[in-house]
Amino acid sequence: MSVKYNKKYRMTRFNPFYKKGGLYLISIIVLFISIGILTTIKPAYRFSSDTITRWTSDIDSSTFLYLMGTENRIFKEAFPKDKKLPKLSTTLFQIATNIKPSDPSSLLGQELPGFSSFGSKVIVAGEGTDYTNLAMESSPPLEDVLEDREAVLDEPSEEESDREDENKEANQSTGEKDTVFIYNTHTRESFLPHLPNVTDPNQAHHDEVNITKVSDRIAKKLKSNGIGTNVNNTDVMNILKEKEWEYGQSYDASRSIVEEAVASNKHLQYVFDIHRDSLPRDKTTKKINGESYAQILFVVGADYDDYEKNLAVATELNSLIEAKYPGLSKGVITKEGAGTNGIFNQDLSENALLIEFGGYENTFEELYRTADVVAEVFSDYYWDAEKVDAD
């Protein structure tokens, strides 16, 4: 009786060991099979770094800090004491669905039109600005953006303006140094008044008559004020097409453009990403001294460290514009969380800004007036800052 009992006891005692050993063995086999599959499949079907980045972008950074701490105790010392490691099931659910169980807005923001705008915070409200008329991030199908369309552009007469620029001798100059960089992430954003056969705002896109002309206008005026400016007119939409990416990945596509600009020019101080808002005319236009202007809005991403520095620049410029042209700026907002990029490549420079110019119903005449104002005010701001630095 005692022999049978001892055998039964030993079997019960070692049973958990066999179970754990079998589990480890199965895990190792699955791991090696997975590695084999990932290294032998065609490159087109492999996981790219961009895919992994998108999957993990919404995971709390403290999670990665904890994982690194399992290998190096120094990282564990930095792990916030008030943070708890999220459950594996919660993390996997978040990666698979892009929904945070603790944040209902991450679901509602994807399902309810306009709800994602509540991820924005109004830092400085311009005249009439509230949460009902904030900048809207449209995300049309890429094939619609790339579609060929007829465009008509009777540009305002610039002869007098050109003569003024030619005769104007800048009191100060950056010489051959380009200190300002301007680009357009949503390159083909266009305007319905210049697209005769288009009535749908989601189709207000064109490969030539688009927001890049506003960037060129700003650059021209900055140069006339002695500020070296470089405009990059790379068609980001073509990059998306080549990489087979979606329109929502535009900032990933334009990031390399900004990285190259920052890395190749040690004199670069300011980076501007110029956009067109997806709001109707009554929410993007302002009359000043009897003339119509396309309103602007400063947008700062808040999903990266030290975004406050970029926010400070946006707030100061907004204040200066409002002082000279009341009502032209709709204010300053930040964007973060689910349903938005939240970085906008602004982590690459502490003086990087995203500026919305007008909306899909504004004309280039209105846009150019505003571009001239922005260039004028920024030039004063720039040279005042240079003077302070010199002193």
Short mmCIF file of the C-alpha atoms (twelve columns), coordinates in Angstrom:
data_MODEL
# 
_entry.id   MODEL 
# 
loop_
_atom_site.group_PDB 
_atom_site.id 
_atom_site.type_symbol 
_atom_site.label_atom_id 
_atom_site.label_alt_id 
_atom_site.label_comp_id 
_atom_site.label_asym_id 
_atom_site.label_seq_id 
_atom_site.Cartn_x 
_atom_site.Cartn_y 
_atom_site.Cartn_z 
_atom_site.pdbx_PDB_model_num 
ATOM 1   C CA . MET A 1   0.000   0.000  0.000   1 
ATOM 2   C CA . SER A 2   2.840   2.367  0.902   1 
ATOM 3   C CA . VAL A 3   4.689   1.551  -2.374  1 
ATOM 4   C CA . LYS A 4   1.659   2.464  -4.457  1 
ATOM 5   C CA . TYR A 5   1.254   5.638  -2.424  1 
ATOM 6   C CA . ASN A 6   4.897   6.633  -2.939  1 
ATOM 7   C CA . LYS A 7   4.652   6.062  -6.721  1 
ATOM 8   C CA . LYS A 8   1.475   8.099  -6.896  1 
ATOM 9   C CA . TYR A 9   3.094   10.862 -4.795  1 
ATOM 10  C CA . ARG A 10  6.173   10.971 -7.043  1 
ATOM 11  C CA . MET A 11  4.026   11.113 -10.198 1 
ATOM 12  C CA . THR A 12  1.944   13.953 -8.727  1 
ATOM 13  C CA . ARG A 13  5.094   15.729 -7.650  1 
ATOM 14  C CA . PHE A 14  6.774   15.627 -11.064 1 
ATOM 15  C CA . ASN A 15  3.645   16.150 -13.145 1 
ATOM 16  C CA . PRO A 16  3.880   19.997 -13.048 1 
ATOM 17  C CA . PHE A 17  7.529   19.693 -14.127 1 
ATOM 18  C CA . TYR A 18  6.562   17.654 -17.186 1 
ATOM 19  C CA . LYS A 19  3.804   20.127 -18.026 1 
ATOM 20  C CA . LYS A 20  6.147   23.130 -17.802 1 
ATOM 21  C CA . GLY A 21  8.861   21.324 -19.727 1 
ATOM 22  C CA . GLY A 22  6.420   20.390 -22.467 1 
ATOM 23  C CA . LEU A 23  5.113   23.960 -22.641 1 
ATOM 24  C CA . TYR A 24  8.642   25.343 -22.976 1 
ATOM 25  C CA . LEU A 25  9.475   22.811 -25.664 1 
ATOM 26  C CA . ILE A 26  6.328   23.644 -27.657 1 
ATOM 27  C CA . SER A 27  7.055   27.369 -27.303 1 
ATOM 28  C CA . ILE A 28  10.590  26.919 -28.643 1 
ATOM 29  C CA . ILE A 29  9.326   24.876 -31.588 1 
ATOM 30  C CA . VAL A 30  6.678   27.501 -32.416 1 
ATOM 31  C CA . LEU A 31  9.313   30.248 -32.127 1 
ATOM 32  C CA . PHE A 32  11.680  28.540 -34.550 1 
ATOM 33  C CA . ILE A 33  8.875   27.787 -36.996 1 
ATOM 34  C CA . SER A 34  7.743   31.443 -36.867 1 
ATOM 35  C CA . ILE A 35  11.294  32.686 -37.456 1 
ATOM 36  C CA . GLY A 36  11.630  30.282 -40.346 1 
ATOM 37  C CA . ILE A 37  8.420   31.519 -41.937 1 
ATOM 38  C CA . LEU A 38  9.315   35.201 -41.498 1 
ATOM 39  C CA . THR A 39  12.788  34.760 -43.011 1 
ATOM 40  C CA . THR A 40  11.747  32.672 -46.000 1 
ATOM 41  C CA . ILE A 41  8.620   34.437 -47.260 1 
ATOM 42  C CA . LYS A 42  8.900   37.029 -50.002 1 
ATOM 43  C CA . PRO A 43  9.894   40.556 -48.878 1 
ATOM 44  C CA . ALA A 44  6.545   41.949 -50.026 1 
ATOM 45  C CA . TYR A 45  4.734   39.836 -47.414 1 
ATOM 46  C CA . ARG A 46  7.098   40.462 -44.499 1 
ATOM 47  C CA . PHE A 47  6.359   42.802 -41.623 1 
ATOM 48  C CA . SER A 48  7.988   46.170 -42.326 1 
ATOM 49  C CA . SER A 49  9.311   48.455 -39.608 1 
ATOM 50  C CA . ASP A 50  6.545   50.927 -40.533 1 
ATOM 51  C CA . THR A 51  3.896   48.267 -39.913 1 
ATOM 52  C CA . ILE A 52  5.340   47.410 -36.502 1 
ATOM 53  C CA . THR A 53  5.604   51.111 -35.666 1 
ATOM 54  C CA . ARG A 54  1.916   51.652 -36.452 1 
ATOM 55  C CA . TRP A 55  0.938   48.632 -34.346 1 
ATOM 56  C CA . THR A 56  2.892   49.814 -31.321 1 
ATOM 57  C CA . SER A 57  2.492   53.595 -31.603 1 
ATOM 58  C CA . ASP A 58  -0.414  53.766 -29.152 1 
ATOM 59  C CA . ILE A 59  1.129   51.488 -26.503 1 
ATOM 60  C CA . ASP A 60  2.226   53.293 -23.361 1 
ATOM 61  C CA . SER A 61  5.984   53.940 -23.441 1 
ATOM 62  C CA . SER A 62  6.312   52.682 -19.857 1 
ATOM 63  C CA . THR A 63  5.512   49.198 -21.190 1 
ATOM 64  C CA . PHE A 64  8.658   49.190 -23.313 1 
ATOM 65  C CA . LEU A 65  10.620  50.610 -20.389 1 
ATOM 66  C CA . TYR A 66  9.467   47.689 -18.258 1 
ATOM 67  C CA . LEU A 67  10.432  45.153 -20.933 1 
ATOM 68  C CA . MET A 68  13.917  46.650 -21.227 1 
ATOM 69  C CA . GLY A 69  14.130  46.517 -17.447 1 
ATOM 70  C CA . THR A 70  13.840  42.733 -17.548 1 
ATOM 71  C CA . GLU A 71  17.193  42.717 -19.335 1 
ATOM 72  C CA . ASN A 72  18.853  45.670 -17.648 1 
ATOM 73  C CA . ARG A 73  18.014  46.681 -14.077 1 
ATOM 74  C CA . ILE A 74  18.939  50.302 -14.757 1 
ATOM 75  C CA . PHE A 75  15.770  50.669 -16.829 1 
ATOM 76  C CA . LYS A 76  13.712  49.205 -13.975 1 
ATOM 77  C CA . GLU A 77  14.920  52.018 -11.741 1 
ATOM 78  C CA . ALA A 78  13.392  54.494 -14.184 1 
ATOM 79  C CA . PHE A 79  10.038  52.690 -14.350 1 
ATOM 80  C CA . PRO A 80  7.389   54.992 -12.803 1 
ATOM 81  C CA . LYS A 81  6.260   53.735 -9.418  1 
ATOM 82  C CA . ASP A 82  2.674   54.752 -10.063 1 
ATOM 83  C CA . LYS A 83  2.541   52.743 -13.296 1 
ATOM 84  C CA . LYS A 84  1.339   49.184 -13.560 1 
ATOM 85  C CA . LEU A 85  2.282   46.842 -16.365 1 
ATOM 86  C CA . PRO A 86  -0.827  46.425 -18.575 1 
ATOM 87  C CA . LYS A 87  -2.260  42.958 -19.003 1 
ATOM 88  C CA . LEU A 88  -1.038  41.042 -22.033 1 
ATOM 89  C CA . SER A 89  -4.622  40.524 -23.216 1 
ATOM 90  C CA . THR A 90  -5.268  44.290 -23.044 1 
ATOM 91  C CA . THR A 91  -2.111  45.081 -25.008 1 
ATOM 92  C CA . LEU A 92  -2.859  42.491 -27.708 1 
ATOM 93  C CA . PHE A 93  -6.441  43.771 -28.003 1 
ATOM 94  C CA . GLN A 94  -5.155  47.327 -28.406 1 
ATOM 95  C CA . ILE A 95  -2.661  46.324 -31.119 1 
ATOM 96  C CA . ALA A 96  -5.270  44.320 -33.015 1 
ATOM 97  C CA . THR A 97  -8.093  46.893 -32.886 1 
ATOM 98  C CA . ASN A 98  -6.370  50.247 -32.201 1 
ATOM 99  C CA . ILE A 99  -8.905  50.681 -29.391 1 
ATOM 100 C CA . LYS A 100 -7.897  51.433 -25.816 1 
ATOM 101 C CA . PRO A 101 -10.249 49.630 -23.374 1 
ATOM 102 C CA . SER A 102 -9.679  52.419 -20.835 1 
ATOM 103 C CA . ASP A 103 -10.476 55.165 -23.381 1 
ATOM 104 C CA . PRO A 104 -13.958 54.922 -24.975 1 
ATOM 105 C CA . SER A 105 -13.150 57.875 -27.262 1 
ATOM 106 C CA . SER A 106 -10.643 55.684 -29.131 1 
ATOM 107 C CA . LEU A 107 -13.672 53.675 -30.363 1 
ATOM 108 C CA . LEU A 108 -16.123 56.549 -30.767 1 
ATOM 109 C CA . GLY A 109 -13.518 58.658 -32.555 1 
ATOM 110 C CA . GLN A 110 -13.324 56.046 -35.296 1 
ATOM 111 C CA . GLU A 111 -17.053 55.382 -35.600 1 
ATOM 112 C CA . LEU A 112 -18.724 58.785 -35.145 1 
ATOM 113 C CA . PRO A 113 -18.045 61.498 -37.774 1 
ATOM 114 C CA . GLY A 114 -16.346 64.521 -36.233 1 
ATOM 115 C CA . PHE A 115 -15.837 62.895 -32.836 1 
ATOM 116 C CA . SER A 116 -12.085 62.638 -33.382 1 
ATOM 117 C CA . SER A 117 -11.853 66.442 -33.222 1 
ATOM 118 C CA . PHE A 118 -12.357 66.158 -29.478 1 
ATOM 119 C CA . GLY A 119 -8.788  64.836 -29.345 1 
ATOM 120 C CA . SER A 120 -7.853  68.452 -30.034 1 
ATOM 121 C CA . LYS A 121 -7.327  71.077 -27.367 1 
ATOM 122 C CA . VAL A 122 -7.888  74.766 -27.996 1 
ATOM 123 C CA . ILE A 123 -4.838  76.520 -26.544 1 
ATOM 124 C CA . VAL A 124 -5.590  79.976 -27.926 1 
ATOM 125 C CA . ALA A 125 -9.063  80.537 -29.357 1 
ATOM 126 C CA . GLY A 126 -9.351  82.996 -32.216 1 
ATOM 127 C CA . GLU A 127 -12.459 84.986 -33.037 1 
ATOM 128 C CA . GLY A 128 -15.418 82.573 -33.033 1 
ATOM 129 C CA . THR A 129 -13.242 79.478 -32.605 1 
ATOM 130 C CA . ASP A 130 -14.684 76.602 -30.610 1 
ATOM 131 C CA . TYR A 131 -14.827 72.801 -30.769 1 
ATOM 132 C CA . THR A 132 -17.488 72.880 -33.477 1 
ATOM 133 C CA . ASN A 133 -15.261 74.523 -36.093 1 
ATOM 134 C CA . LEU A 134 -11.788 73.135 -35.478 1 
ATOM 135 C CA . ALA A 135 -9.585  71.894 -38.284 1 
ATOM 136 C CA . MET A 136 -10.810 68.621 -39.768 1 
ATOM 137 C CA . GLU A 137 -8.423  65.903 -40.924 1 
ATOM 138 C CA . SER A 138 -9.947  64.378 -44.028 1 
ATOM 139 C CA . SER A 139 -8.715  60.993 -45.186 1 
ATOM 140 C CA . PRO A 140 -10.042 60.340 -48.693 1 
ATOM 141 C CA . PRO A 141 -9.130  57.198 -50.648 1 
ATOM 142 C CA . LEU A 142 -5.742  57.645 -52.312 1 
ATOM 143 C CA . GLU A 143 -7.174  56.784 -55.729 1 
ATOM 144 C CA . ASP A 144 -9.509  59.802 -55.434 1 
ATOM 145 C CA . VAL A 145 -6.597  62.067 -54.556 1 
ATOM 146 C CA . LEU A 146 -4.534  60.855 -57.514 1 
ATOM 147 C CA . GLU A 147 -7.373  61.190 -60.042 1 
ATOM 148 C CA . ASP A 148 -6.747  63.565 -62.964 1 
ATOM 149 C CA . ARG A 149 -8.951  66.660 -62.888 1 
ATOM 150 C CA . GLU A 150 -9.353  69.857 -64.851 1 
ATOM 151 C CA . ALA A 151 -8.189  72.986 -63.067 1 
ATOM 152 C CA . VAL A 152 -8.461  76.689 -63.854 1 
ATOM 153 C CA . LEU A 153 -6.158  79.219 -62.254 1 
ATOM 154 C CA . ASP A 154 -6.337  82.880 -63.214 1 
ATOM 155 C CA . GLU A 155 -3.729  83.998 -60.767 1 
ATOM 156 C CA . PRO A 156 -4.051  87.540 -59.400 1 
ATOM 157 C CA . SER A 157 -1.834  90.090 -61.108 1 
ATOM 158 C CA . GLU A 158 1.528   90.086 -59.404 1 
ATOM 159 C CA . GLU A 159 3.349   92.617 -61.596 1 
ATOM 160 C CA . GLU A 160 3.118   95.424 -59.067 1 
ATOM 161 C CA . SER A 161 4.012   93.047 -56.235 1 
ATOM 162 C CA . ASP A 162 6.956   91.723 -58.228 1 
ATOM 163 C CA . ARG A 163 8.240   95.244 -58.861 1 
ATOM 164 C CA . GLU A 164 7.974   96.023 -55.167 1 
ATOM 165 C CA . ASP A 165 9.930   92.880 -54.300 1 
ATOM 166 C CA . GLU A 166 12.592  93.658 -56.886 1 
ATOM 167 C CA . ASN A 167 12.990  97.270 -55.762 1 
ATOM 168 C CA . LYS A 168 12.870  96.369 -52.103 1 
ATOM 169 C CA . GLU A 169 16.306  96.091 -50.608 1 
ATOM 170 C CA . ALA A 170 16.227  94.011 -47.448 1 
ATOM 171 C CA . ASN A 171 17.857  95.774 -44.514 1 
ATOM 172 C CA . GLN A 172 18.963  92.427 -43.182 1 
ATOM 173 C CA . SER A 173 19.764  89.167 -44.913 1 
ATOM 174 C CA . THR A 174 20.741  85.598 -44.107 1 
ATOM 175 C CA . GLY A 175 22.955  85.670 -47.195 1 
ATOM 176 C CA . GLU A 176 23.237  82.280 -48.862 1 
ATOM 177 C CA . LYS A 177 21.935  80.488 -45.781 1 
ATOM 178 C CA . ASP A 178 18.462  78.948 -45.968 1 
ATOM 179 C CA . THR A 179 17.058  79.199 -42.460 1 
ATOM 180 C CA . VAL A 180 13.430  78.342 -43.256 1 
ATOM 181 C CA . PHE A 181 12.162  75.092 -44.784 1 
ATOM 182 C CA . ILE A 182 8.633   74.799 -46.201 1 
ATOM 183 C CA . TYR A 183 6.922   71.631 -47.419 1 
ATOM 184 C CA . ASN A 184 3.436   70.140 -47.834 1 
ATOM 185 C CA . THR A 185 2.502   66.748 -46.423 1 
ATOM 186 C CA . HIS A 186 -0.880  66.768 -48.191 1 
ATOM 187 C CA . THR A 187 0.609   68.043 -51.423 1 
ATOM 188 C CA . ARG A 188 -2.481  67.883 -53.624 1 
ATOM 189 C CA . GLU A 189 -4.959  69.688 -51.363 1 
ATOM 190 C CA . SER A 190 -6.758  72.036 -53.750 1 
ATOM 191 C CA . PHE A 191 -9.727  74.412 -53.867 1 
ATOM 192 C CA . LEU A 192 -13.165 73.993 -55.437 1 
ATOM 193 C CA . PRO A 193 -13.303 77.487 -57.060 1 
ATOM 194 C CA . HIS A 194 -10.391 76.359 -59.256 1 
ATOM 195 C CA . LEU A 195 -11.801 72.901 -60.071 1 
ATOM 196 C CA . PRO A 196 -14.760 73.601 -62.397 1 
ATOM 197 C CA . ASN A 197 -16.102 70.043 -62.597 1 
ATOM 198 C CA . VAL A 198 -15.745 69.187 -58.904 1 
ATOM 199 C CA . THR A 199 -18.337 69.808 -56.198 1 
ATOM 200 C CA . ASP A 200 -17.399 67.159 -53.640 1 
ATOM 201 C CA . PRO A 201 -14.938 68.562 -51.040 1 
ATOM 202 C CA . ASN A 202 -13.352 65.120 -50.705 1 
ATOM 203 C CA . GLN A 203 -12.309 65.377 -54.355 1 
ATOM 204 C CA . ALA A 204 -10.741 68.829 -54.033 1 
ATOM 205 C CA . HIS A 205 -7.298  67.594 -55.056 1 
ATOM 206 C CA . HIS A 206 -5.044  68.416 -57.998 1 
ATOM 207 C CA . ASP A 207 -1.481  67.588 -58.978 1 
ATOM 208 C CA . GLU A 208 -0.517  71.198 -59.860 1 
ATOM 209 C CA . VAL A 209 -3.156  73.698 -58.738 1 
ATOM 210 C CA . ASN A 210 -2.872  73.039 -55.030 1 
ATOM 211 C CA . ILE A 211 -1.546  74.162 -51.653 1 
ATOM 212 C CA . THR A 212 2.084   74.094 -52.860 1 
ATOM 213 C CA . LYS A 213 1.439   77.428 -54.589 1 
ATOM 214 C CA . VAL A 214 0.752   78.976 -51.188 1 
ATOM 215 C CA . SER A 215 4.094   77.633 -49.955 1 
ATOM 216 C CA . ASP A 216 5.832   79.173 -52.977 1 
ATOM 217 C CA . ARG A 217 4.138   82.511 -52.276 1 
ATOM 218 C CA . ILE A 218 5.270   82.520 -48.634 1 
ATOM 219 C CA . ALA A 219 8.830   81.626 -49.642 1 
ATOM 220 C CA . LYS A 220 8.924   84.398 -52.230 1 
ATOM 221 C CA . LYS A 221 7.899   87.008 -49.661 1 
ATOM 222 C CA . LEU A 222 10.323  85.714 -47.032 1 
ATOM 223 C CA . LYS A 223 13.202  85.909 -49.510 1 
ATOM 224 C CA . SER A 224 12.253  89.507 -50.343 1 
ATOM 225 C CA . ASN A 225 12.623  90.196 -46.615 1 
ATOM 226 C CA . GLY A 226 16.121  88.732 -46.572 1 
ATOM 227 C CA . ILE A 227 15.234  85.347 -45.087 1 
ATOM 228 C CA . GLY A 228 16.726  82.424 -46.997 1 
ATOM 229 C CA . THR A 229 13.940  79.916 -47.623 1 
ATOM 230 C CA . ASN A 230 13.880  76.495 -49.237 1 
ATOM 231 C CA . VAL A 231 10.620  75.030 -50.540 1 
ATOM 232 C CA . ASN A 232 10.333  71.292 -51.159 1 
ATOM 233 C CA . ASN A 233 7.534   70.471 -53.614 1 
ATOM 234 C CA . THR A 234 7.944   66.688 -53.563 1 
ATOM 235 C CA . ASP A 235 4.568   65.106 -54.318 1 
ATOM 236 C CA . VAL A 236 4.009   63.053 -51.160 1 
ATOM 237 C CA . MET A 237 0.989   61.407 -52.787 1 
ATOM 238 C CA . ASN A 238 3.295   59.765 -55.325 1 
ATOM 239 C CA . ILE A 239 5.389   58.410 -52.462 1 
ATOM 240 C CA . LEU A 240 2.258   56.850 -50.978 1 
ATOM 241 C CA . LYS A 241 1.417   55.305 -54.335 1 
ATOM 242 C CA . GLU A 242 4.936   53.877 -54.778 1 
ATOM 243 C CA . LYS A 243 4.946   52.373 -51.287 1 
ATOM 244 C CA . GLU A 244 1.346   51.187 -51.548 1 
ATOM 245 C CA . TRP A 245 0.453   53.142 -48.425 1 
ATOM 246 C CA . GLU A 246 -2.856  54.736 -47.469 1 
ATOM 247 C CA . TYR A 247 -3.595  58.473 -47.338 1 
ATOM 248 C CA . GLY A 248 -3.519  58.302 -43.535 1 
ATOM 249 C CA . GLN A 249 0.204   57.478 -43.728 1 
ATOM 250 C CA . SER A 250 1.058   60.798 -45.368 1 
ATOM 251 C CA . TYR A 251 3.113   62.007 -42.407 1 
ATOM 252 C CA . ASP A 252 5.165   58.802 -42.477 1 
ATOM 253 C CA . ALA A 253 5.848   59.482 -46.150 1 
ATOM 254 C CA . SER A 254 6.830   63.134 -45.660 1 
ATOM 255 C CA . ARG A 255 8.995   62.419 -42.617 1 
ATOM 256 C CA . SER A 256 12.037  61.453 -44.695 1 
ATOM 257 C CA . ILE A 257 11.764  64.802 -46.526 1 
ATOM 258 C CA . VAL A 258 12.005  66.725 -43.260 1 
ATOM 259 C CA . GLU A 259 14.723  64.463 -41.855 1 
ATOM 260 C CA . GLU A 260 16.880  65.058 -44.917 1 
ATOM 261 C CA . ALA A 261 16.306  68.824 -44.778 1 
ATOM 262 C CA . VAL A 262 17.249  69.026 -41.098 1 
ATOM 263 C CA . ALA A 263 20.295  66.757 -41.489 1 
ATOM 264 C CA . SER A 264 21.667  68.484 -44.588 1 
ATOM 265 C CA . ASN A 265 21.358  72.100 -43.443 1 
ATOM 266 C CA . LYS A 266 22.961  73.150 -40.174 1 
ATOM 267 C CA . HIS A 267 21.578  76.678 -40.594 1 
ATOM 268 C CA . LEU A 268 17.957  75.529 -40.674 1 
ATOM 269 C CA . GLN A 269 15.893  77.125 -37.897 1 
ATOM 270 C CA . TYR A 270 12.212  76.876 -38.846 1 
ATOM 271 C CA . VAL A 271 10.118  74.166 -40.534 1 
ATOM 272 C CA . PHE A 272 6.611   74.877 -41.839 1 
ATOM 273 C CA . ASP A 273 4.138   72.278 -43.118 1 
ATOM 274 C CA . ILE A 274 1.426   74.158 -45.033 1 
ATOM 275 C CA . HIS A 275 -2.068  72.625 -45.317 1 
ATOM 276 C CA . ARG A 276 -5.595  73.399 -46.466 1 
ATOM 277 C CA . ASP A 277 -8.429  72.855 -43.998 1 
ATOM 278 C CA . SER A 278 -11.436 70.639 -44.775 1 
ATOM 279 C CA . LEU A 279 -14.051 73.160 -43.629 1 
ATOM 280 C CA . PRO A 280 -16.497 75.290 -45.680 1 
ATOM 281 C CA . ARG A 281 -15.946 78.912 -46.604 1 
ATOM 282 C CA . ASP A 282 -17.981 80.454 -43.794 1 
ATOM 283 C CA . LYS A 283 -15.575 78.889 -41.283 1 
ATOM 284 C CA . THR A 284 -12.336 79.712 -43.104 1 
ATOM 285 C CA . THR A 285 -12.754 83.280 -44.400 1 
ATOM 286 C CA . LYS A 286 -12.391 86.706 -42.790 1 
ATOM 287 C CA . LYS A 287 -13.021 90.188 -44.183 1 
ATOM 288 C CA . ILE A 288 -10.461 92.779 -43.149 1 
ATOM 289 C CA . ASN A 289 -10.656 96.365 -44.441 1 
ATOM 290 C CA . GLY A 290 -13.136 95.278 -47.092 1 
ATOM 291 C CA . GLU A 291 -10.989 92.437 -48.494 1 
ATOM 292 C CA . SER A 292 -11.434 88.695 -48.006 1 
ATOM 293 C CA . TYR A 293 -8.647  86.662 -46.442 1 
ATOM 294 C CA . ALA A 294 -8.273  82.930 -45.944 1 
ATOM 295 C CA . GLN A 295 -8.020  82.324 -42.228 1 
ATOM 296 C CA . ILE A 296 -5.174  80.339 -40.706 1 
ATOM 297 C CA . LEU A 297 -4.911  77.949 -37.780 1 
ATOM 298 C CA . PHE A 298 -1.768  76.793 -35.973 1 
ATOM 299 C CA . VAL A 299 -1.707  73.068 -35.192 1 
ATOM 300 C CA . VAL A 300 0.831   71.524 -32.817 1 
ATOM 301 C CA . GLY A 301 1.114   67.806 -32.159 1 
ATOM 302 C CA . ALA A 302 1.299   66.865 -28.477 1 
ATOM 303 C CA . ASP A 303 2.279   63.201 -28.723 1 
ATOM 304 C CA . TYR A 304 6.029   63.749 -28.370 1 
ATOM 305 C CA . ASP A 305 8.431   65.134 -25.774 1 
ATOM 306 C CA . ASP A 306 9.088   68.887 -25.534 1 
ATOM 307 C CA . TYR A 307 6.165   69.816 -27.790 1 
ATOM 308 C CA . GLU A 308 5.777   72.874 -25.539 1 
ATOM 309 C CA . LYS A 309 8.678   74.533 -27.405 1 
ATOM 310 C CA . ASN A 310 6.856   74.292 -30.721 1 
ATOM 311 C CA . LEU A 311 3.674   75.420 -29.001 1 
ATOM 312 C CA . ALA A 312 5.428   78.530 -27.669 1 
ATOM 313 C CA . VAL A 313 6.480   79.547 -31.206 1 
ATOM 314 C CA . ALA A 314 2.963   78.995 -32.565 1 
ATOM 315 C CA . THR A 315 1.419   80.990 -29.710 1 
ATOM 316 C CA . GLU A 316 3.791   83.915 -30.228 1 
ATOM 317 C CA . LEU A 317 3.212   84.072 -33.983 1 
ATOM 318 C CA . ASN A 318 -0.542  83.840 -33.461 1 
ATOM 319 C CA . SER A 319 -0.395  86.761 -31.041 1 
ATOM 320 C CA . LEU A 320 1.608   88.919 -33.461 1 
ATOM 321 C CA . ILE A 321 -0.762  88.199 -36.359 1 
ATOM 322 C CA . GLU A 322 -3.828  88.951 -34.249 1 
ATOM 323 C CA . ALA A 323 -2.315  92.256 -33.150 1 
ATOM 324 C CA . LYS A 324 -1.969  93.455 -36.770 1 
ATOM 325 C CA . TYR A 325 -4.840  91.576 -38.447 1 
ATOM 326 C CA . PRO A 326 -7.560  90.781 -35.864 1 
ATOM 327 C CA . GLY A 327 -9.612  87.728 -36.761 1 
ATOM 328 C CA . LEU A 328 -7.214  86.405 -39.395 1 
ATOM 329 C CA . SER A 329 -5.973  83.604 -37.165 1 
ATOM 330 C CA . LYS A 330 -8.408  81.092 -35.721 1 
ATOM 331 C CA . GLY A 331 -5.949  80.399 -32.923 1 
ATOM 332 C CA . VAL A 332 -3.682  77.598 -31.753 1 
ATOM 333 C CA . ILE A 333 -4.677  74.004 -31.055 1 
ATOM 334 C CA . THR A 334 -2.882  70.816 -30.073 1 
ATOM 335 C CA . LYS A 335 -3.754  67.336 -31.322 1 
ATOM 336 C CA . GLU A 336 -3.009  64.016 -29.699 1 
ATOM 337 C CA . GLY A 337 -4.379  60.550 -29.062 1 
ATOM 338 C CA . ALA A 338 -6.401  58.182 -31.217 1 
ATOM 339 C CA . GLY A 339 -7.704  59.393 -34.557 1 
ATOM 340 C CA . THR A 340 -4.828  61.770 -35.326 1 
ATOM 341 C CA . ASN A 341 -1.110  61.612 -36.027 1 
ATOM 342 C CA . GLY A 342 -0.237  63.665 -32.958 1 
ATOM 343 C CA . ILE A 343 3.380   64.282 -34.043 1 
ATOM 344 C CA . PHE A 344 3.239   65.773 -37.550 1 
ATOM 345 C CA . ASN A 345 7.051   65.441 -37.820 1 
ATOM 346 C CA . GLN A 346 7.377   68.312 -35.339 1 
ATOM 347 C CA . ASP A 347 9.606   66.219 -33.086 1 
ATOM 348 C CA . LEU A 348 12.376  66.817 -35.650 1 
ATOM 349 C CA . SER A 349 12.639  70.533 -34.822 1 
ATOM 350 C CA . GLU A 350 11.583  72.671 -31.866 1 
ATOM 351 C CA . ASN A 351 10.529  75.348 -34.371 1 
ATOM 352 C CA . ALA A 352 8.368   73.114 -36.573 1 
ATOM 353 C CA . LEU A 353 4.763   74.171 -37.176 1 
ATOM 354 C CA . LEU A 354 1.735   73.003 -39.128 1 
ATOM 355 C CA . ILE A 355 -0.368  75.869 -40.479 1 
ATOM 356 C CA . GLU A 356 -3.824  75.431 -42.015 1 
ATOM 357 C CA . PHE A 357 -4.541  77.991 -44.763 1 
ATOM 358 C CA . GLY A 358 -8.196  78.555 -45.632 1 
ATOM 359 C CA . GLY A 359 -10.522 75.761 -46.695 1 
ATOM 360 C CA . TYR A 360 -11.658 73.956 -49.817 1 
ATOM 361 C CA . GLU A 361 -13.867 76.904 -50.895 1 
ATOM 362 C CA . ASN A 362 -11.256 79.664 -50.677 1 
ATOM 363 C CA . THR A 363 -9.624  81.249 -53.722 1 
ATOM 364 C CA . PHE A 364 -5.940  81.775 -54.415 1 
ATOM 365 C CA . GLU A 365 -6.493  85.510 -54.288 1 
ATOM 366 C CA . GLU A 366 -7.595  85.145 -50.649 1 
ATOM 367 C CA . LEU A 367 -4.863  82.624 -49.898 1 
ATOM 368 C CA . TYR A 368 -2.117  84.859 -51.323 1 
ATOM 369 C CA . ARG A 369 -3.287  87.824 -49.245 1 
ATOM 370 C CA . THR A 370 -2.966  85.692 -46.141 1 
ATOM 371 C CA . ALA A 371 0.388   84.251 -47.251 1 
ATOM 372 C CA . ASP A 372 1.744   87.795 -47.584 1 
ATOM 373 C CA . VAL A 373 0.548   88.631 -44.078 1 
ATOM 374 C CA . VAL A 374 2.101   85.505 -42.559 1 
ATOM 375 C CA . ALA A 375 5.403   86.206 -44.342 1 
ATOM 376 C CA . GLU A 376 5.347   89.841 -43.212 1 
ATOM 377 C CA . VAL A 377 4.651   89.051 -39.550 1 
ATOM 378 C CA . PHE A 378 7.061   86.116 -39.436 1 
ATOM 379 C CA . SER A 379 9.821   88.270 -40.955 1 
ATOM 380 C CA . ASP A 380 9.407   90.828 -38.168 1 
ATOM 381 C CA . TYR A 381 9.391   88.014 -35.609 1 
ATOM 382 C CA . TYR A 382 12.469  86.402 -37.153 1 
ATOM 383 C CA . TRP A 383 14.617  89.537 -37.269 1 
ATOM 384 C CA . ASP A 384 13.549  90.594 -33.770 1 
ATOM 385 C CA . ALA A 385 14.690  87.189 -32.497 1 
ATOM 386 C CA . GLU A 386 17.984  87.519 -34.391 1 
ATOM 387 C CA . LYS A 387 18.534  90.931 -32.860 1 
ATOM 388 C CA . VAL A 388 17.923  89.571 -29.358 1 
ATOM 389 C CA . ASP A 389 20.348  86.710 -29.981 1 
ATOM 390 C CA . ALA A 390 22.983  89.114 -31.273 1 
ATOM 391 C CA . ASP A 391 22.593  91.359 -28.214 1 
# 
